[in-house]
Amino acid sequence: MVETNKKIAKDIYEMILLGDTSEIVKPGQFVNILIEGCYLRRPISVCDVSDGQLKIIYKVVGEGTEKMASFAHGKNLDVLTGLGNGFDVKKGENPVVIGGGVGVPPMYMLCKKLIKEGKKPVVILGFNSKEDVFYKEEFEKLGLETIITTVDGSMGIKGFVTDALKNINTYSYFYTCGPEAMLKALYSATGDVSGQLSFEERMGCGFGACMGCSCKTKYGNKRICKDGPVLEKEEIIW
């Protein structure tokens, strides 16, 4: 059930849902929401979760998410939860966490889990413009250094997340989620440093049955919805 649904940046909405969250156990997992009038469910990454409460952040980009933006308090939704493999927070010391656009939300729960593991990541968030920026304060409230980049230079460092990464010499591992072009650039920019990359992909079923989101890796074909969306850097083939 929808508890709240509000706009927090340009075309960006934060929705809090009430229901069973027991299947969501790792940061980087996602939910798949059935929307009336739309053939396919909409996969949305999990921003945060507590007992009985789920927070998601989504961008209005088409018919499905436009309908989501109109959902009001009390609306009941059909939601598949606990999908995907999620990030492994046990790996890597001195991590840097990098989110781009709608790849930012899952990094919030990831950072909370990393802190519980005794790690204090540096956070880099990339956006196109100042009006697109969201959750900077939320990451800072976790006690984390949070660096903003914008393509047009209207806030933070002008350029891309890779430009901010050049100024960080202390990281030995990275976690990231965002558009494929950003992931590919980070793959190169991080050199020999290992990490985990979460891919955004169109998908049919969302739980591995239709094979519609399969991709090639060094260890064979993997389904982004089931075997991913998080892949290890060492297994990726561009």
C-alpha positions as CSV (number, residue, x, y, z in Angstrom):
1,M,0.0,0.0,0.0
2,V,1.2,3.5,-0.8
3,E,2.0,5.5,2.3
4,T,3.6,8.6,0.6
5,N,4.5,9.6,-2.9
6,K,6.2,12.9,-3.5
7,K,8.3,14.8,-6.0
8,I,11.9,15.4,-4.8
9,A,13.7,16.7,-7.9
10,K,13.0,17.2,-11.6
11,D,10.9,14.2,-12.7
12,I,12.1,12.3,-9.6
13,Y,9.6,10.9,-7.1
14,E,10.1,9.2,-3.7
15,M,7.5,6.6,-2.8
16,I,7.1,4.8,0.5
17,L,5.2,1.5,0.5
18,L,3.8,-0.5,3.4
19,G,3.8,-4.3,3.2
20,D,5.9,-7.4,3.5
21,T,9.6,-6.6,3.1
22,S,11.1,-9.8,4.4
23,E,12.4,-10.9,1.0
24,I,14.6,-7.8,0.6
25,V,17.8,-8.8,2.2
26,K,20.6,-7.1,0.2
27,P,21.2,-3.6,-1.1
28,G,20.9,-3.5,-4.9
29,Q,17.8,-5.7,-5.1
30,F,14.7,-4.4,-6.8
31,V,11.0,-4.8,-6.9
32,N,8.7,-5.2,-9.9
33,I,5.5,-3.2,-9.8
34,L,2.3,-4.1,-11.7
35,I,0.7,-1.0,-13.2
36,E,-2.9,-1.1,-14.5
37,G,-3.0,-0.7,-18.3
38,C,0.7,-1.6,-18.8
39,Y,1.6,-5.0,-20.1
40,L,5.0,-5.3,-18.3
41,R,5.7,-4.6,-14.7
42,R,8.1,-1.7,-13.9
43,P,11.4,-2.8,-12.2
44,I,12.4,-0.2,-9.5
45,S,15.5,-0.5,-7.3
46,V,15.1,-0.5,-3.6
47,C,16.4,2.7,-1.9
48,D,15.8,1.6,1.7
49,V,13.8,-0.9,3.7
50,S,12.7,-1.4,7.3
51,D,10.3,-3.8,8.9
52,G,7.1,-3.4,6.9
53,Q,8.2,-0.3,5.0
54,L,9.8,0.0,1.6
55,K,11.3,3.2,0.0
56,I,11.8,3.5,-3.8
57,I,12.8,6.4,-5.9
58,Y,11.9,6.5,-9.6
59,K,12.1,8.9,-12.6
60,V,9.1,9.7,-14.7
61,V,10.2,8.7,-18.2
62,G,7.1,7.0,-19.8
63,E,3.6,5.8,-19.4
64,G,4.2,3.5,-16.5
65,T,6.2,5.8,-14.3
66,E,3.8,8.7,-15.2
67,K,1.0,6.6,-13.8
68,M,3.1,5.9,-10.7
69,A,3.5,9.6,-10.0
70,S,-0.3,9.9,-9.6
71,F,-0.6,7.1,-7.0
72,A,-2.0,8.5,-3.8
73,H,-2.0,7.4,-0.1
74,G,-3.9,4.2,0.4
75,K,-3.6,2.8,-3.1
76,N,-2.8,-1.0,-3.1
77,L,-0.2,-2.3,-5.5
78,D,0.8,-5.7,-6.7
79,V,4.6,-5.8,-6.1
80,L,7.1,-8.6,-6.6
81,T,9.9,-8.1,-4.0
82,G,13.3,-9.3,-3.2
83,L,14.4,-9.7,-6.9
84,G,18.0,-9.7,-8.1
85,N,21.2,-10.7,-6.3
86,G,22.2,-7.4,-4.7
87,F,25.7,-6.1,-3.6
88,D,28.1,-8.1,-1.5
89,V,29.1,-5.7,1.3
90,K,31.7,-8.1,2.7
91,K,34.1,-7.5,-0.2
92,G,36.6,-4.7,-0.4
93,E,38.1,-2.2,2.1
94,N,38.2,1.6,1.7
95,P,35.3,1.5,-0.9
96,V,34.1,4.3,-3.1
97,V,30.3,4.3,-3.9
98,I,29.3,5.8,-7.2
99,G,25.7,6.5,-8.3
100,G,24.5,8.2,-11.5
101,G,21.0,9.5,-11.9
102,V,18.4,6.9,-11.1
103,G,21.3,4.7,-10.1
104,V,21.7,6.7,-6.9
105,P,18.8,5.2,-4.8
106,P,20.2,1.7,-4.3
107,M,23.5,3.2,-3.2
108,Y,21.8,4.7,-0.1
109,M,20.9,1.3,1.4
110,L,24.3,0.0,0.3
111,C,26.0,2.8,2.3
112,K,24.0,2.0,5.4
113,K,25.0,-1.7,5.1
114,L,28.7,-0.8,4.5
115,I,28.7,1.4,7.6
116,K,27.3,-1.6,9.6
117,E,30.3,-3.5,8.3
118,G,32.6,-0.9,9.8
119,K,33.4,0.7,6.5
120,K,33.2,4.4,5.6
121,P,32.9,4.9,1.9
122,V,33.3,8.1,-0.1
123,V,30.2,8.8,-2.1
124,I,30.1,10.3,-5.6
125,L,26.7,11.1,-7.1
126,G,26.5,12.2,-10.8
127,F,23.7,14.2,-12.4
128,N,23.1,16.3,-15.5
129,S,22.2,19.5,-13.7
130,K,21.5,21.0,-10.2
131,E,17.8,20.6,-10.7
132,D,18.3,16.8,-11.0
133,V,20.2,16.4,-7.7
134,F,18.6,14.5,-4.9
135,Y,19.6,12.7,-1.7
136,K,22.8,14.6,-1.2
137,E,21.8,15.6,2.4
138,E,20.6,12.0,3.1
139,F,24.0,10.6,2.4
140,E,25.7,13.4,4.4
141,K,23.5,12.6,7.3
142,L,25.0,9.1,7.3
143,G,28.3,10.9,8.1
144,L,29.8,10.2,4.6
145,E,31.8,12.6,2.4
146,T,29.4,13.1,-0.6
147,I,30.7,14.6,-3.8
148,I,28.3,15.9,-6.5
149,T,29.1,16.1,-10.2
150,T,26.9,17.8,-12.8
151,V,27.5,17.7,-16.5
152,D,26.7,21.4,-16.9
153,G,28.6,22.5,-13.8
154,S,25.6,24.0,-12.0
155,M,26.5,22.2,-8.8
156,G,29.6,20.5,-7.5
157,I,32.3,19.4,-9.9
158,K,31.6,20.1,-13.5
159,G,31.8,16.9,-15.6
160,F,31.2,13.2,-14.9
161,V,31.7,10.9,-11.9
162,T,35.0,9.8,-13.4
163,D,36.2,13.4,-13.0
164,A,35.5,13.3,-9.3
165,L,37.1,9.8,-9.0
166,K,40.5,11.2,-10.2
167,N,40.7,13.2,-6.9
168,I,40.3,10.1,-4.7
169,N,43.5,8.2,-4.1
170,T,42.5,6.2,-1.1
171,Y,39.9,3.7,-2.4
172,S,40.7,0.1,-3.0
173,Y,37.3,-1.1,-4.1
174,F,34.2,0.4,-5.8
175,Y,30.4,-0.1,-6.0
176,T,28.4,1.6,-8.7
177,C,25.0,1.8,-10.3
178,G,23.9,3.9,-13.3
179,P,23.6,4.1,-17.0
180,E,25.7,1.7,-19.0
181,A,27.9,4.5,-20.5
182,M,28.8,5.5,-17.0
183,L,29.6,2.0,-15.9
184,K,31.8,1.4,-18.9
185,A,33.7,4.6,-18.2
186,L,34.2,3.6,-14.6
187,Y,35.3,0.1,-15.6
188,S,38.2,1.8,-17.4
189,A,38.8,4.6,-15.0
190,T,39.3,2.2,-12.0
191,G,42.1,0.4,-13.7
192,D,43.2,-2.7,-11.6
193,V,40.8,-1.9,-8.8
194,S,38.1,-4.5,-8.4
195,G,34.4,-3.7,-7.8
196,Q,30.7,-4.5,-8.3
197,L,28.6,-2.9,-11.0
198,S,24.8,-2.8,-11.0
199,F,23.2,-2.7,-14.5
200,E,20.0,-1.1,-15.5
201,E,18.2,-3.2,-18.1
202,R,14.7,-3.6,-19.7
203,M,13.2,-6.9,-18.6
204,G,10.1,-9.0,-19.1
205,C,9.4,-11.2,-16.1
206,G,11.9,-9.9,-13.6
207,F,12.7,-13.2,-12.0
208,G,14.7,-15.2,-14.6
209,A,12.0,-17.1,-16.5
210,C,11.8,-15.3,-19.9
211,M,15.6,-14.9,-20.5
212,G,14.8,-11.5,-22.1
213,C,17.6,-9.6,-20.2
214,S,20.4,-12.1,-20.7
215,C,23.9,-10.8,-21.3
216,K,27.3,-12.4,-22.1
217,T,29.9,-12.6,-19.3
218,K,33.3,-14.3,-19.1
219,Y,31.5,-17.2,-17.3
220,G,28.7,-17.6,-19.7
221,N,25.3,-16.0,-20.2
222,K,23.7,-14.4,-17.2
223,R,20.3,-12.9,-16.6
224,I,20.4,-9.3,-15.3
225,C,17.1,-9.8,-13.4
226,K,18.2,-13.0,-11.6
227,D,22.0,-13.5,-11.8
228,G,22.3,-9.7,-11.6
229,P,21.7,-6.8,-11.7
230,V,25.0,-6.7,-9.8
231,L,28.0,-8.2,-11.7
232,E,31.7,-8.4,-10.6
233,K,34.0,-6.3,-12.6
234,E,36.2,-9.3,-13.5
235,E,33.3,-11.1,-15.3
236,I,32.0,-8.3,-17.5
237,I,32.4,-8.3,-21.3
238,W,31.7,-5.0,-23.1
